[in-house]
Amino acid sequence: MKAFHSKRVVLPDGIKEAVVWVNEGKIREVLPVLPLVSDFEVIELGNKILMPGVIDPHVHINEPGRTEWEGFDTATKAAIAGGVTTLVDMPLNSAPVTTTAAAFDEKIKASKGKLNTNVGFWGGIIPGNEKEIFPLIQKGVLGFKAFLTHSGIDDFPNVTEHDLRKAMPVIAKHKLPLLVHCELTGFQERETGNSEQETRNDSYINYLNSRPKKWEDDAIAMMIRLCEEFNCRTHIVHLSSADSLEQIAAAKQKGLPITVETGQHYLYFTAEEIKDGQTQFKCAPPIREKENNNKLWKALQNGLIDFVATDHSPATPSLKEIESGDFMKAWGGIASIQFALPVLFTAAKKRNCSFADIAKWLCENPAKLAGLQNKKGRIEKGLDADLIVVDDEKTFVVDEAGCHHKHKVSSYMGETLSCVVEQTYLAGEKVYEDGKFVKLNKGKALLK
């Protein structure tokens, strides 16, 4: 048995002094003082933050098949170093993609002995695989992911409304979420500029203009309509267009089962900061202007945006076109899982947000999407003892030496971040402390 004592424990009803009593992997009690028993280990944390482990439901691990991009071992090591005690793996970028029950079996086989944190899995929806939805549910996927535009991977093609009309009734019947990358390209014209800078392939303005807000807004409008028609839990991933907030608010006011995430990079960076050739910032949808990002922050703070997820999407330096700086050729994705908490806290601190807010955005609400709210995401009696210890007085500079991603390419390199994750516990067992991995392969596959 262990008793964690801190003057600042992040609880569902606020930040308080408390003792968290842990036994056999579960939180047994949350008490104001130490219990009057002697057979437990007291872990005294003083004024350091004790909070639930971070839950990141939007991670591209890329194994099997593309482990040169990342893999279960490196991704989950980076996760526990950043306080991420649960993540959910996306169904694309691996080979085969997780769109059949047979492919899911390969995914599980590839993960054996490599899970340094807890990992759940999304299944994929592509044209023609509607008969695989129920078999994937039987295998234990936590929900499904679909793209409305090209995913970047040819063997994970985007769906149309016709495809969704086949899939959504099945997903709704089983009360699982459908996660959607919302960009409808169609035949719409892109926004264009006239200057030479705005037309060069190494120009960020050129890339930003190539994926206008209207693509997102039209896609989200379609998903709201289908969500209402099928009463299917619908989740908008990585929202970047603030122009969609009004229609999302209207949908939520109608009581539709719709949720929304944004990404740390949309809240931390602005388009005005990104220099030409800096392809480490390329993602889709793109990082937009400061005014847009301020609106995203307001929506997050008032609860219209439900939570924040990294969309950790690493690739090799050559695929990121680091040398050429060509935004049009570069892989669109930001490697970031290790920095989920410090990036968000650094930006949130400037807006007077508290760790109670952070816990809601990185722990409690993501758990709900994945159907894990009765097991994870809060420090509460009966839940799993996935805990992290954080020193919010410390800062650190992101560098290659301290980065545990497979490739040291990230838009956060060189950034000074507040908040250092000092300890990570899975089921009450310490797995990471002060920059060192204490125990590996302690994560579990989380199947529905």
Salt bridges, closest charged atoms under 4 A:
ASP13 OD2 - LYS16 NZ 2.67
GLU17 OE2 - HIS5 NE2 2.91
GLU24 OE1 - ARG28 NH2 3.62
GLU29 OE2 - LYS381 NZ 3.22
GLU44 OE1 - HIS5 ND1 2.81
GLU63 OE2 - LYS114 NZ 2.50
GLU70 OE2 - HIS312 NE2 2.93
ASP73 OD2 - LYS77 NZ 3.58
ASP89 OD2 - LYS107 NZ 2.67
ASP105 OD1 - LYS139 NZ 3.05
GLU130 OE2 - LYS166 NZ 3.96
ASP154 OD1 - HIS150 NE2 2.86
GLU161 OE2 - ARG165 NH2 3.15
GLU161 OE2 - ARG225 NH1 2.91
GLU183 OE1 - HIS181 NE2 2.77
GLU183 OE1 - ARG211 NH2 2.81
ASP202 OD1 - ARG200 NE 2.80
GLU216 OE2 - ARG288 NH2 3.09
ASP218 OD2 - LYS214 NZ 2.98
GLU228 OE2 - LYS254 NZ 2.99
GLU229 OE2 - ARG165 NH1 2.67
ASP243 OD1 - LYS213 NZ 3.90
GLU261 OE2 - HIS58 ND1 2.81
GLU261 OE1 - HIS235 NE2 2.79
ASP276 OD2 - ARG200 NH2 2.88
GLU291 OE2 - LYS295 NZ 3.91
ASP306 OD2 - LYS252 NZ 2.74
ASP311 OD1 - HIS58 NE2 2.95
ASP311 OD1 - HIS60 NE2 3.09
GLU380 OE2 - ARG378 NH2 2.99
ASP384 OD1 - LYS26 NZ 2.54
ASP384 OD2 - LYS376 NZ 2.78
ASP386 OD2 - LYS376 NZ 2.63
ASP392 OD1 - ARG8 NH2 2.76
GLU422 OE1 - LYS48 NZ 2.67
GLU422 OE2 - LYS394 NZ 2.80
GLU429 OE2 - LYS439 NZ 2.64
GLU429 OE2 - LYS442 NZ 3.87
GLU433 OE1 - LYS430 NZ 2.97
